[in-house]
Amino acid sequence: MKIGEIEVVLNHGLLVIGSGEDPEFDLLVDSPPVSDQRHVMVATRAQIAPVRVGVWRGTSPVAPRPVFTGRLLLATGYLTFRESSEQPFFAWPAVSSGSSTLVSVGTDAWDAATDVTVVIDPSRESWPDLRSREGFVASSAEVSSIAQIDRVLDEHNYPEERLVAALRILSTASSEDVSAARIRYGVESVKEWMKWLHPAISANSFGGVPEIIEDTVTGTKSVEAGARAVMMSISTAIGITIDELVLAHR
């Protein structure tokens, strides 16, 4: 189950996850990832754009880079998120006061993460196995319901494959007479997801993209050609190549 999602700009790029009190390690000296009995700290991008933190309980998508799995002792029972010595910006009642809970943390990059996946009490099941391109393609090929588009777009590794899968889902929904409002939601989900591929992408970068997606959804373009055309449109708008656009997320 997905508990929530937070977008936050971190001044120093240091995300501390765990109990509400100060950790035993030095927040400004010790290099992340680092942990103690109550906390784990990971490195994220700083200042230039928000960091997205997804919070799950039980099952979740598998993050590209597992950073930490272990039990954290929570003095108040709340799992908190904060930066360095700042006050927590998120708190979730995970267990009773003074108890511990198993927590796993994964990121999309080791040293400047843009997406962080936090799972409370993770189970052994996950959807899908994202640690290989083949694993993702095989898993996403089995997904056809538009209700699953958010899960396909939950992370950013293998962005071209994710975009192809999302456009295929939208095309299938169109052929099955899913409501126009639901398809519009899917298109907006794709656009929001793409904003996270590069810090230079903004709302002004999407000129022509809705038309490309519409041509793809209605069958004028194949999903592969449509995905490539969308990538080309975005990369041209911000003055980089497609390879530069997706390089950090391969």
C-alpha positions, 0 to 999 in steps of 0.5 A: 500500500502506498502511504503517501508521496512528498516533494521537498527541496533539500538545501544540503541534499541530506535526507534523514529517515527514522526516529524524531530525535537526533541521530548518533552519527554526525549529520554534516560530517559522515558521508551518506548512506550512513545509519545508526539504530534509529536513523538512516541518512541518504544523499539526494540532489540539493536545491536545484529541484524537489526530491520525490519521496514515496512512502509504502507499507508492505509491497512496493516497486523495487528501487533501482539501488537498494541503500538500506534494509534494517530495523529502526527503533522509533522513540515515539513510534513515528517514522519521520523524514527531515534534512540534517538538523531541521524539524521533520517535514513528514511523520507517520505512526508506524509502530507503538512508542519505543518499538522498532520496525523493519524499513527498506530505503532505495534510491534512483542514484547513489549520490544525488537521488531524485526519487527515494522509495521508503518501505515500512515493514516490507514484504518479500513480494514486489512489483515489478523487478526493476533491477534489470531492463529485461525484468521491467519490460517483461513485467510491464508487458503484462500490464494493460489496465489504465489503473496501473499507469501510476505504477509503471510511472512510479520511478525513472530508471529505463525511461524510454521503456516506461514511456512505451509501456505508459503509451501502450496502456493509454492506447489500450484504454482508448480502444476499450472506450475508457472515458476521455477524462480517465485518459486525460488523467493518464496523459497528465500523469505522463507529463508530470512523470517526464518533469522529473527526467531533467531539472530543466524540464518545465511546463513550457517544455511540452509544446506539441507533446499532447498532440504526439501522445494523442496520435499514439493513443489513437493509433496513428503512431506506434507506441515505440515511435510515439515514445521516441517522438515525445523524448525528441520533443522534450530534449529539443525544447531544453536544448539537449540530446535524447541520450543526455535526457535519459543517461542518468536514468538508464 
